[in-house]
Amino acid sequence: MPMETASPKDSSSASSPFSSPSVTALLKIKIISWSQETGLPVSVRVRVGERTFHLHRNPLFYKSGYFKRRLIETTQLELPQSFPGGPETFEMIALFMYGSSTLIDPFNVAALRCAAEFLEMTEEFCSGNLCERFDLYLNQVVLQNWDDTLIVLQRCQTLIPWSEELLIVSRCIESLAFMACMEILDPERRRDRPVVTLEALAGQAWSCEAANEILSQELWIKDLIALPFGFFKRIIGSLRRQGMKEKYVSPIVVFYANKWVLSKKTIQYWESSGERTSDANANDKVSTILQGVLDLLPMREKASRVIPVGFYFALLSRSIGIGLRNDSKVKLQDQIASLLHFAQVEDLLIPSSRVDSDCSSMELATMESIFSTNVSLNMDTNNAPSASNSTVAELWDTFLSHIASDPKMRPKRFMELIETVPISCRQSHDQLYRAMNTFLQTHLDISQEEKGAVCKYLNCQKLSQWACIDAVQNEMMPLRLIVQALFVQQLNTHQAFKECSDSFRYAQSGEFSGSLPSSRCPNTKSQYLADSPYMDGAEPGSRTLSFLLQKDIAVQRCEFSRKEYESTSFRIQNLEQELFSLKKSLQLQKTSKRTETLPTKPQSTKPYGLQSRSLSKNRNPLGHVTGCIGSVNFASQRKYACKLLKIFRRITLFGSRKSNRKPGVSSLWGKPM
């Protein structure tokens, strides 16, 4: 007997036979007709859930193996609570047993197939029985259509384990994966635009709204991410088995996590669907999904091409508040550490304002762990800096500039954070200077010794032009750093004038002087080298004597500048100690004049180095710790001003001797002033 089927376009959840009152009426009519035709009364009572059905014995006995076996013993049966589909499905099965056509659609076919299997309605007991007919409908109708397959798969959630044992779930998953692959391949050329990827989000911080905007272009992906995670996970596995490229698979996983983990509307969705849960239960659900998502995402370098690192940071930020398992959190942090050189400043986890202190926040501890892991992964045995290491170092220094304003962060802790990334990785110290400047402006009460300890990591030779100028004018910086910045600025200015002069002479006379490498950038060759008449067609082994002499002079100048800088740094330290001693003596003289009636206080006999350390605690009238220059009143302390002027004249004379000395005579510079 043929079955009547309803088109899915004409059926919905409201028009499904589950909610149709006509099934009950049709079954009553069939029972009355059977009694009139055979003259037999109803003799079997079947209870399903809260409903009881009074039926005839013969229709049940000849079409169901379950009833054929049970009706031998009794005429009163009660189906278990686990009966697939409940009383509504049994009502449709009973209608078929009485010879009526069965109206099926994607909304009820899964329940009918599971119920027919439970009742053993196979070909063994009746030709053309329900099991075979429902399988035929599933294979030839449902699994050939994307929407029908999704409907059946969603209905299978309440039919487990029957739907799993009958492979209805597996067939739906494989069918959806196959149709998704066909959507990517597009053999019929129906698509008017390429399939979406995450390349548009690679250069910016992760945004749920931007991801949703991209997702709106692909409705089939929206259908997949609406599925429960158990089904979704199996679909992703099937997509990879069937050969879909990772650049198309990974965005689907990312969109799923964006919807169920990162979106703020997740709890509202659960509430609207009738699953009103507490915050703890909601966090448990999110944590479970997040752990599953991490298992689906590609790891290490495979992820760098398809997934923005900002997405991993967004997951990490979400995991802090939901209690993610420790092993999953470590796995996520290791993944971020391997891709850290692709990150942006906006991706980093900045401590929230609700935390009392940044230095004790979970965000800071997490970021410190990630950067430490990255350093251990990327630094080779020689600790040689690379482009990626330099990017990570600059990123870390920028992060430090955000947290340096925490008033509870002590200098020792700040220095530990600076050392998280080795100083050798930093090709530029501009961001490090910003972080130190922010820290010093926030912590005005620290001593000069602490200031010097914090700023000891700063290398003025790696500062840009603007940073050098700012450091010279910055009263918060130690005197040693200010003088070093002045010296580096002088060297840079002198070298700039020299390069301009050399270029001008070569342009005018064609001399070889413009081809010398820069002392500031010794690895950079002159742009005029190829045009030099001394190098025209000459091999490296046949270079002229003039070229070799010029090269030796350039190397000697570079080495001389380095030694000169080191010598100057040592002299600056001695001068700084001398300034501290002068300041101490002036203060003692001033104190003795004010207390003439009292006995003269003997001068301290502390060692020379300890005197400078004790002076670091002196403060100005406002209570702020200052450098030795800023704390001296030049109008009232004329004697001290004269001594100070002599010292700076010695520094000026020290810098001017370079221009009066021939470059080749470097041994004369070793004499102390």
C-alpha positions as CSV (number, residue, x, y, z in Angstrom):
1,M,0.0,0.0,0.0
2,P,1.6,3.3,-1.0
3,M,2.2,6.0,1.6
4,E,1.3,9.6,1.1
5,T,4.2,11.9,1.6
6,A,4.1,15.6,2.3
7,S,6.5,18.0,0.7
8,P,8.7,19.8,3.3
9,K,7.7,23.1,1.8
10,D,4.1,22.5,2.7
11,S,4.8,21.2,6.2
12,S,6.2,22.7,9.3
13,S,6.4,21.9,12.9
14,A,2.9,23.1,13.4
15,S,1.5,21.1,10.5
16,S,3.4,18.0,11.4
17,P,1.3,14.9,12.2
18,F,2.6,15.1,15.7
19,S,0.2,18.0,16.4
20,S,-2.5,17.1,13.8
21,P,-5.9,16.1,15.4
22,S,-6.9,14.2,12.2
23,V,-4.7,11.2,13.1
24,T,-6.7,10.4,16.2
25,A,-10.0,10.8,14.3
26,L,-8.7,8.6,11.5
27,L,-7.6,5.9,13.9
28,K,-11.1,5.8,15.5
29,I,-12.7,5.5,12.1
30,K,-10.4,2.6,11.1
31,I,-11.1,0.8,14.4
32,I,-14.9,1.1,13.9
33,S,-14.6,0.0,10.3
34,W,-12.5,-3.1,11.2
35,S,-15.0,-4.1,13.9
36,Q,-17.9,-3.8,11.4
37,E,-16.1,-5.7,8.6
38,T,-14.8,-8.6,10.8
39,G,-17.5,-8.6,13.5
40,L,-14.7,-8.8,16.1
41,P,-14.6,-6.4,19.0
42,V,-11.4,-4.7,20.2
43,S,-9.5,-7.2,22.4
44,V,-6.1,-5.6,23.1
45,R,-5.3,-2.7,25.3
46,V,-2.0,-0.9,24.8
47,R,-0.8,1.9,27.1
48,V,1.8,4.3,25.9
49,G,2.7,7.1,28.3
50,E,-0.5,8.8,29.5
51,R,-2.7,7.4,26.7
52,T,-4.4,4.0,26.3
53,F,-5.3,2.5,22.9
54,H,-8.0,-0.2,22.4
55,L,-7.1,-2.1,19.3
56,H,-7.8,-5.4,17.6
57,R,-5.4,-8.4,17.9
58,N,-5.0,-9.4,14.3
59,P,-3.6,-6.2,12.8
60,L,-1.0,-6.0,15.6
61,F,-0.1,-9.7,15.5
62,Y,0.6,-10.1,11.8
63,K,2.6,-6.9,11.2
64,S,4.7,-6.5,14.4
65,G,7.2,-9.0,15.8
66,Y,7.0,-7.3,19.1
67,F,3.2,-7.7,19.4
68,K,3.3,-11.2,18.0
69,R,5.6,-12.3,20.8
70,R,3.8,-10.4,23.6
71,L,0.2,-11.1,22.7
72,I,0.7,-14.8,23.3
73,E,0.9,-14.1,27.0
74,T,-1.5,-11.2,27.6
75,T,-3.8,-8.8,25.9
76,Q,-2.9,-5.8,28.1
77,L,0.4,-4.3,27.3
78,E,2.3,-1.2,28.4
79,L,5.1,0.1,26.3
80,P,8.2,1.4,28.2
81,Q,8.8,5.1,28.7
82,S,11.8,4.8,26.3
83,F,9.4,4.1,23.4
84,P,10.6,6.3,20.5
85,G,8.3,9.2,19.7
86,G,5.8,8.6,22.5
87,P,2.0,8.1,22.0
88,E,1.8,10.4,19.0
89,T,4.2,8.2,17.0
90,F,2.5,5.0,18.2
91,E,-0.9,6.4,17.0
92,M,0.5,6.8,13.5
93,I,2.0,3.3,13.6
94,A,-1.4,1.9,14.6
95,L,-3.1,3.7,11.8
96,F,-0.7,2.0,9.3
97,M,-1.4,-1.4,10.9
98,Y,-5.1,-0.9,10.1
99,G,-4.2,-0.4,6.4
100,S,-4.3,3.3,6.2
101,S,-1.8,5.4,4.3
102,T,0.8,7.1,6.6
103,L,1.6,10.8,6.1
104,I,5.3,11.3,6.7
105,D,7.6,14.3,6.4
106,P,11.1,15.2,7.6
107,F,9.6,16.2,11.0
108,N,8.3,12.7,11.9
109,V,10.2,10.2,9.7
110,A,13.0,9.7,12.2
111,A,10.6,8.9,15.1
112,L,8.5,6.6,12.9
113,R,11.6,4.7,11.8
114,C,12.8,4.2,15.3
115,A,9.3,3.2,16.5
116,A,9.0,0.7,13.7
117,E,12.3,-0.8,14.7
118,F,11.2,-1.1,18.3
119,L,8.0,-2.9,17.2
120,E,10.0,-5.1,14.8
121,M,7.9,-4.1,11.8
122,T,10.3,-5.7,9.2
123,E,9.9,-7.6,6.0
124,E,10.1,-10.9,8.0
125,F,6.5,-10.4,9.2
126,C,4.9,-8.4,6.4
127,S,5.9,-7.5,2.8
128,G,6.4,-3.8,2.4
129,N,6.5,-3.2,6.1
130,L,7.3,0.2,7.7
131,C,11.0,-0.3,8.3
132,E,11.8,-0.7,4.6
133,R,9.5,2.1,3.5
134,F,10.9,4.6,6.0
135,D,14.5,3.8,5.0
136,L,13.5,4.3,1.4
137,Y,12.1,7.7,2.2
138,L,15.2,8.7,4.1
139,N,17.6,7.7,1.4
140,Q,15.7,9.0,-1.7
141,V,14.0,12.1,-0.3
142,V,15.5,13.4,2.9
143,L,19.2,12.9,2.4
144,Q,19.1,14.5,-1.0
145,N,18.0,17.8,0.4
146,W,20.0,20.1,2.7
147,D,17.0,21.5,4.7
148,D,15.3,18.1,5.1
149,T,18.5,16.5,6.3
150,L,19.0,19.3,8.9
151,I,15.4,18.8,10.2
152,V,15.9,15.0,10.6
153,L,19.2,15.5,12.3
154,Q,17.7,17.9,14.8
155,R,14.8,15.5,15.5
156,C,17.3,12.7,16.2
157,Q,18.5,14.4,19.4
158,T,15.5,13.1,21.4
159,L,15.6,9.7,19.7
160,I,19.1,8.6,20.9
161,P,20.2,5.8,21.1
162,W,17.7,4.4,18.5
163,S,18.7,7.0,15.9
164,E,22.4,6.2,16.4
165,E,21.9,2.4,16.2
166,L,19.9,2.8,13.0
167,L,22.6,5.0,11.6
168,I,20.1,7.8,10.9
169,V,22.5,10.4,12.6
170,S,25.5,9.1,10.7
171,R,23.8,9.2,7.4
172,C,22.6,12.7,7.9
173,I,26.0,13.9,9.0
174,E,27.8,12.3,6.0
175,S,25.1,13.8,3.7
176,L,25.5,17.3,5.1
177,A,29.3,17.1,4.9
178,F,29.1,15.9,1.2
179,M,26.7,18.7,0.3
180,A,28.9,21.3,2.1
181,C,31.9,20.1,0.0
182,M,29.8,20.5,-3.1
183,E,29.0,24.0,-2.0
184,I,32.7,24.8,-1.9
185,L,33.5,23.1,-5.2
186,D,30.5,24.5,-6.9
187,P,30.6,22.2,-10.0
188,E,27.5,23.9,-11.5
189,R,29.0,27.4,-11.1
190,R,26.0,28.7,-9.2
191,R,28.0,30.9,-6.8
192,D,28.5,34.6,-7.6
193,R,31.2,35.1,-4.9
194,P,33.9,33.0,-3.3
195,V,33.4,31.2,0.0
196,V,34.1,33.3,3.0
197,T,37.4,33.0,4.9
198,L,38.9,34.9,7.9
199,E,41.5,36.8,6.0
200,A,39.5,40.1,6.4
201,L,39.9,39.7,10.2
202,A,43.6,38.9,10.3
203,G,44.9,42.5,10.8
204,Q,42.5,43.7,13.5
205,A,41.3,42.8,17.0
206,W,38.6,40.1,17.2
207,S,35.0,41.4,16.9
208,C,31.9,39.3,17.3
209,E,30.0,41.7,15.2
210,A,32.5,41.7,12.3
211,A,32.4,37.9,12.4
212,N,28.6,37.8,12.3
213,E,28.7,40.2,9.3
214,I,30.9,37.8,7.4
215,L,28.8,34.9,8.4
216,S,25.6,36.5,7.0
217,Q,27.0,35.8,3.5
218,E,26.9,32.0,4.0
219,L,23.6,30.6,5.1
220,W,24.8,27.0,5.0
221,I,27.4,27.8,7.6
222,K,24.7,29.4,9.8
223,D,22.7,26.1,9.6
224,L,25.7,24.1,10.7
225,I,26.7,26.2,13.7
226,A,23.0,26.0,15.0
227,L,23.5,22.3,15.6
228,P,24.4,20.8,19.0
229,F,28.1,20.5,19.6
230,G,28.1,16.7,19.5
231,F,26.6,16.7,15.9
232,F,28.7,19.7,14.9
233,K,32.0,18.0,16.0
234,R,31.2,14.9,13.9
235,I,30.3,17.1,10.8
236,I,33.7,18.8,11.1
237,G,35.4,15.4,11.2
238,S,33.5,14.3,8.1
239,L,34.4,17.5,6.2
240,R,38.1,16.8,6.8
241,R,37.8,13.2,5.9
242,Q,36.1,14.1,2.6
243,G,38.9,16.5,1.7
244,M,37.7,20.0,2.4
245,K,40.6,22.4,2.8
246,E,41.5,23.7,6.2
247,K,41.0,27.3,5.1
248,Y,37.3,26.5,4.7
249,V,36.9,24.1,7.7
250,S,38.5,26.3,10.3
251,P,36.3,29.3,9.8
252,I,33.2,27.1,10.5
253,V,34.7,26.1,13.8
254,V,35.6,29.8,14.6
255,F,32.0,30.9,13.8
256,Y,30.6,28.2,16.0
257,A,32.8,29.3,18.9
258,N,31.9,32.9,18.2
259,K,28.2,32.1,18.5
260,W,28.2,29.7,21.5
261,V,31.3,30.9,23.5
262,L,32.1,34.6,22.7
263,S,28.6,36.0,22.0
264,K,26.8,37.7,24.9
265,K,23.5,36.4,23.7
266,T,24.2,32.8,24.5
267,I,22.5,32.8,27.9
268,Q,19.5,34.7,26.5
269,Y,19.2,32.1,23.7
270,W,19.2,29.2,26.3
271,E,16.5,31.1,28.3
272,S,14.3,31.7,25.3
273,S,14.6,28.0,24.3
274,G,13.3,26.9,27.7
275,E,16.6,26.0,29.3
276,R,16.6,28.5,32.1
277,T,19.8,27.9,34.0
278,S,21.9,29.6,36.6
279,D,25.1,31.4,35.8
280,A,27.2,28.4,37.0
281,N,25.4,25.9,34.8
282,A,25.7,28.3,31.8
283,N,29.4,28.6,32.5
284,D,29.7,24.9,32.6
285,K,28.1,24.6,29.2
286,V,30.3,27.3,27.7
287,S,33.4,25.6,29.2
288,T,32.4,22.3,27.7
289,I,31.9,23.8,24.3
290,L,35.2,25.7,24.5
291,Q,37.2,22.6,25.4
292,G,35.6,20.8,22.4
293,V,36.4,23.8,20.1
294,L,40.0,23.7,21.1
295,D,40.2,20.1,20.1
296,L,38.8,21.0,16.6
297,L,41.0,24.0,15.9
298,P,44.3,23.5,14.1
299,M,47.4,23.9,16.2
300,R,50.8,25.6,15.8
301,E,51.8,27.0,12.4
302,K,48.8,25.4,10.6
303,A,46.5,27.9,12.3
304,S,48.6,31.0,11.4
305,R,47.3,30.9,7.8
306,V,43.6,30.6,8.5
307,I,42.7,31.8,12.0
308,P,43.5,35.3,13.4
309,V,45.5,35.2,16.6
310,G,43.0,37.7,18.0
311,F,40.4,34.9,18.1
312,Y,42.6,32.8,20.4
313,F,43.0,35.8,22.7
314,A,39.2,36.3,22.7
315,L,38.8,32.6,23.8
316,L,41.5,33.1,26.4
317,S,39.7,36.1,27.8
318,R,36.5,34.2,28.0
319,S,38.1,31.2,29.6
320,I,39.3,33.3,32.6
321,G,35.7,33.8,33.8
322,I,34.2,30.4,33.1
323,G,36.6,28.0,34.9
324,L,38.2,26.3,31.9
325,R,40.1,23.1,32.7
326,N,43.7,23.6,33.5
327,D,45.0,21.4,30.6
328,S,42.8,23.2,28.1
329,K,43.9,26.6,29.3
330,V,47.6,25.6,29.0
331,K,46.9,24.3,25.5
332,L,45.3,27.6,24.5
333,Q,48.1,29.6,26.0
334,D,50.7,27.5,24.1
335,Q,48.8,28.0,20.9
336,I,48.8,31.8,21.4
337,A,52.6,31.7,22.3
338,S,53.4,30.0,19.0
339,L,51.5,32.7,17.0
340,L,52.4,35.7,19.2
341,H,54.4,37.5,16.5
342,F,51.2,37.8,14.5
343,A,49.3,39.5,17.4
344,Q,48.3,43.2,17.6
345,V,48.4,45.4,20.7
346,E,44.6,45.4,20.8
347,D,44.5,41.6,21.1
348,L,46.4,41.6,24.5
349,L,44.6,41.0,27.8
350,I,44.7,44.3,29.7
351,P,43.8,43.9,33.4
352,S,40.2,45.0,34.0
353,S,39.4,48.1,36.2
354,R,37.6,46.0,38.8
355,V,40.9,44.5,39.9
356,D,42.5,46.3,42.9
357,S,46.0,45.9,41.4
358,D,47.2,45.1,37.9
359,C,50.3,43.3,39.2
360,S,48.1,40.8,41.0
361,S,45.6,40.3,38.2
362,M,44.9,37.1,36.4
363,E,45.4,38.8,33.1
364,L,48.9,39.9,33.9
365,A,49.9,36.4,35.1
366,T,48.5,34.9,31.9
367,M,50.2,37.3,29.6
368,E,53.5,36.8,31.4
369,S,53.2,33.1,31.0
370,I,52.4,33.4,27.3
371,F,55.4,35.6,26.6
372,S,57.7,33.5,28.6
373,T,56.6,30.4,26.6
374,N,57.2,32.3,23.4
375,V,60.7,33.2,24.4
376,S,61.5,29.6,25.3
377,L,60.1,28.4,22.0
378,N,61.8,31.0,19.6
379,M,65.1,31.9,21.2
380,D,68.0,29.8,19.8
381,T,71.1,28.7,21.7
382,N,72.9,32.0,20.8
383,N,70.0,34.2,21.9
384,A,70.3,35.9,18.5
385,P,67.5,38.4,17.8
386,S,65.2,37.9,14.9
387,A,62.4,39.7,13.3
388,S,59.7,37.7,15.1
389,N,61.6,38.1,18.4
390,S,61.8,41.9,17.9
391,T,58.1,42.1,17.2
392,V,57.2,40.1,20.3
393,A,59.6,42.3,22.4
394,E,58.0,45.5,21.1
395,L,54.5,44.0,21.8
396,W,55.5,43.2,25.4
397,D,57.0,46.7,26.0
398,T,53.7,48.2,24.7
399,F,51.8,46.0,27.2
400,L,54.1,47.2,30.0
401,S,53.3,50.8,29.2
402,H,49.7,50.0,29.9
403,I,50.2,48.4,33.3
404,A,53.1,50.6,34.4
405,S,50.6,53.1,35.8
406,D,49.6,50.8,38.5
407,P,50.5,52.6,41.8
408,K,50.9,49.3,43.7
409,M,53.6,47.9,41.3
410,R,57.0,48.0,43.0
411,P,60.2,48.6,41.0
412,K,61.4,45.0,41.7
413,R,58.3,43.6,40.1
414,F,58.5,46.0,37.2
415,M,62.1,44.9,36.5
416,E,61.0,41.3,36.6
417,L,58.4,42.0,33.9
418,I,61.0,43.8,31.8
419,E,63.3,40.7,32.0
420,T,60.4,38.4,30.8
421,V,61.6,39.2,27.3
422,P,65.5,39.3,27.0
423,I,67.0,42.7,26.3
424,S,68.9,41.2,23.3
425,C,65.6,40.7,21.5
426,R,64.8,44.4,21.4
427,Q,66.0,46.1,18.3
428,S,64.3,49.3,19.3
429,H,63.9,50.6,22.9
430,D,61.3,53.3,22.2
431,Q,58.4,51.3,23.6
432,L,60.6,50.3,26.6
433,Y,61.3,54.0,27.2
434,R,57.6,54.8,27.1
435,A,56.9,52.1,29.7
436,M,59.7,53.3,32.0
437,N,58.6,56.9,31.7
438,T,55.0,55.9,32.6
439,F,56.3,54.0,35.6
440,L,58.5,56.9,36.9
441,Q,55.7,59.4,36.5
442,T,53.4,57.2,38.5
443,H,55.9,56.3,41.2
444,L,57.3,59.7,42.3
445,D,58.4,58.4,45.7
446,I,61.0,55.9,44.6
447,S,64.7,56.6,45.3
448,Q,67.4,57.5,42.8
449,E,68.9,54.0,43.2
450,E,65.6,52.4,42.3
451,K,65.3,54.8,39.3
452,G,68.7,53.8,38.1
453,A,67.9,50.1,38.6
454,V,64.8,50.4,36.5
455,C,66.4,52.4,33.7
456,K,69.5,50.3,33.5
457,Y,67.9,48.2,30.8
458,L,67.6,51.2,28.5
459,N,70.2,51.5,25.7
460,C,70.2,55.0,24.3
461,Q,71.9,53.8,21.1
462,K,68.6,51.9,20.3
463,L,66.4,55.0,20.8
464,S,65.0,56.9,17.9
465,Q,65.6,60.6,17.3
466,W,62.4,61.7,19.1
467,A,63.0,59.4,22.0
468,C,66.5,60.7,22.5
469,I,65.3,64.3,22.5
470,D,62.5,63.4,25.0
471,A,64.9,61.5,27.3
472,V,67.3,64.5,27.4
473,Q,64.4,66.8,28.4
474,N,62.8,64.3,30.8
475,E,63.4,65.3,34.5
476,M,62.2,61.9,35.7
477,M,65.1,60.1,34.1
478,P,68.4,59.6,36.0
479,L,71.3,61.9,35.2
480,R,73.3,59.0,33.8
481,L,70.7,58.2,31.2
482,I,70.3,61.9,30.3
483,V,74.0,62.4,29.6
484,Q,74.1,59.1,27.7
485,A,71.2,60.3,25.5
486,L,73.1,63.6,24.9
487,F,76.2,61.8,23.9
488,V,74.3,59.5,21.5
489,Q,72.5,62.5,20.1
490,Q,75.8,64.2,19.4
491,L,77.2,61.1,17.7
492,N,74.1,60.8,15.5
493,T,74.2,64.4,14.5
494,H,77.9,64.3,13.7
495,Q,77.4,61.1,11.6
496,A,74.5,62.6,9.8
497,F,76.6,65.7,8.8
498,K,79.4,63.4,7.7
499,E,77.2,61.3,5.5
500,C,75.7,64.4,3.9
501,S,79.2,65.8,3.3
502,D,80.4,62.5,1.8
503,S,77.4,62.2,-0.5
504,F,77.9,65.8,-1.6
505,R,81.6,65.3,-2.4
506,Y,80.9,62.1,-4.4
507,A,78.2,63.8,-6.3
508,Q,80.5,66.7,-7.2
509,S,83.8,64.9,-7.9
510,G,83.0,61.3,-8.2
511,E,85.2,60.3,-5.3
512,F,84.7,57.1,-3.5
513,S,83.9,58.6,-0.1
514,G,80.2,58.3,-0.6
515,S,80.4,54.5,-0.8
516,L,81.6,54.0,2.7
517,P,79.2,52.2,5.1
518,S,77.5,54.2,7.8
519,S,78.9,53.8,11.3
520,R,75.4,53.8,12.7
521,C,74.4,51.1,10.2
522,P,77.6,49.2,9.4
523,N,75.7,46.5,7.5
524,T,74.2,48.9,5.1
525,K,76.0,49.5,1.8
526,S,76.1,52.8,0.0
527,Q,73.6,53.4,-2.8
528,Y,76.5,54.7,-4.8
529,L,78.7,51.6,-4.6
530,A,77.6,50.2,-7.9
531,D,78.3,53.5,-9.6
532,S,81.8,53.9,-8.1
533,P,84.6,54.0,-10.8
534,Y,86.7,51.9,-8.4
535,M,84.3,49.0,-8.5
536,D,83.5,49.0,-12.2
537,G,84.0,45.4,-13.3
538,A,86.3,44.6,-10.4
539,E,86.0,41.4,-8.5
540,P,86.3,41.3,-4.7
541,G,89.8,39.9,-5.0
542,S,91.0,42.7,-7.3
543,R,89.8,45.8,-5.4
544,T,92.1,48.8,-5.4
545,L,94.4,49.8,-2.5
546,S,92.4,53.0,-2.1
547,F,89.2,51.0,-1.4
548,L,90.9,48.7,1.1
549,L,92.4,51.7,3.0
550,Q,89.0,53.4,3.1
551,K,87.4,50.2,4.3
552,D,89.9,49.8,7.1
553,I,89.4,53.4,8.2
554,A,85.6,52.9,8.3
555,V,86.0,49.8,10.5
556,Q,88.4,51.6,12.8
557,R,85.9,54.5,13.1
558,C,83.1,52.2,14.0
559,E,85.2,50.4,16.6
560,F,86.4,53.7,17.9
561,S,82.9,55.0,18.3
562,R,81.9,52.0,20.3
563,K,84.9,52.2,22.6
564,E,84.3,55.9,23.0
565,Y,80.7,55.3,24.0
566,E,81.8,52.8,26.6
567,S,84.5,55.0,28.0
568,T,82.0,57.9,28.2
569,S,79.5,55.8,30.0
570,F,82.1,54.9,32.6
571,R,83.1,58.6,33.0
572,I,79.5,59.6,33.4
573,Q,79.1,57.3,36.3
574,N,82.2,58.8,38.0
575,L,80.9,62.3,37.3
576,E,77.5,61.4,38.7
577,Q,79.2,60.2,41.9
578,E,81.2,63.4,42.1
579,L,78.0,65.5,41.7
580,F,76.4,63.6,44.6
581,S,79.4,64.2,46.8
582,L,79.3,67.9,46.0
583,K,75.6,68.0,46.8
584,K,76.2,66.3,50.1
585,S,78.9,68.7,51.1
586,L,76.7,71.7,50.2
587,Q,73.9,70.4,52.4
588,L,76.3,69.8,55.3
589,Q,77.6,73.4,55.0
590,K,74.1,74.8,54.9
591,T,73.2,72.8,57.9
592,S,76.3,74.0,59.9
593,K,75.5,77.7,59.2
594,R,71.9,77.3,60.5
595,T,73.1,75.6,63.7
596,E,76.1,77.8,64.6
597,T,75.2,77.7,68.3
598,L,75.3,74.0,68.2
599,P,78.4,71.8,67.9
600,T,79.6,71.3,64.4
601,K,78.4,68.0,63.1
602,P,81.4,65.9,61.9
603,Q,81.3,65.0,58.3
604,S,80.3,61.5,57.4
605,T,83.1,59.1,56.8
606,K,81.1,56.7,54.6
607,P,82.8,55.1,51.7
608,Y,82.6,57.0,48.4
609,G,79.9,54.8,46.9
610,L,77.7,54.8,49.9
611,Q,77.6,58.6,50.0
612,S,75.9,58.6,46.6
613,R,73.4,56.0,47.7
614,S,72.4,57.9,50.8
615,L,71.8,61.1,48.8
616,S,69.2,59.4,46.7
617,K,66.7,59.8,49.6
618,N,66.8,63.7,49.6
619,R,63.6,65.4,48.4
620,N,62.7,68.8,47.2
621,P,60.3,71.1,49.1
622,L,57.3,69.5,47.3
623,G,58.3,66.0,48.5
624,H,59.3,64.6,45.2
625,V,62.5,62.8,44.6
626,T,64.6,64.6,42.0
627,G,67.9,64.2,40.2
628,C,71.0,66.0,41.4
629,I,70.7,68.7,38.9
630,G,67.1,69.5,39.5
631,S,67.6,69.6,43.3
632,V,70.3,72.4,43.3
633,N,69.4,76.1,43.6
634,F,71.9,77.7,41.2
635,A,71.1,81.3,42.3
636,S,71.9,80.6,46.0
637,Q,74.6,78.0,45.6
638,R,77.0,79.8,43.3
639,K,80.0,77.9,44.5
640,Y,78.4,74.6,43.6
641,A,77.2,76.0,40.3
642,C,80.8,76.9,39.3
643,K,82.0,73.4,40.1
644,L,79.1,72.0,38.1
645,L,79.9,74.2,35.2
646,K,83.5,73.0,35.2
647,I,82.3,69.4,35.1
648,F,80.1,70.0,32.1
649,R,82.9,71.9,30.4
650,R,85.0,68.8,30.8
651,I,82.3,66.8,29.2
652,T,82.1,69.2,26.3
653,L,85.9,69.2,25.9
654,F,85.7,65.4,26.1
655,G,83.3,65.3,23.1
656,S,85.1,67.9,21.1
657,R,88.4,66.1,21.1
658,K,87.0,63.6,18.5
659,S,86.9,66.2,15.8
660,N,90.5,67.4,16.5
661,R,92.0,63.9,16.4
662,K,92.8,61.9,13.3
663,P,90.7,58.8,12.9
664,G,93.7,56.5,12.5
665,V,95.2,57.5,15.9
666,S,92.9,55.7,18.3
667,S,95.5,54.9,21.0
668,L,95.7,58.6,22.2
669,W,92.0,58.4,23.3
670,G,92.9,55.9,26.0
671,K,94.5,58.6,28.1
672,P,92.2,59.8,30.9
673,M,91.3,63.5,31.1
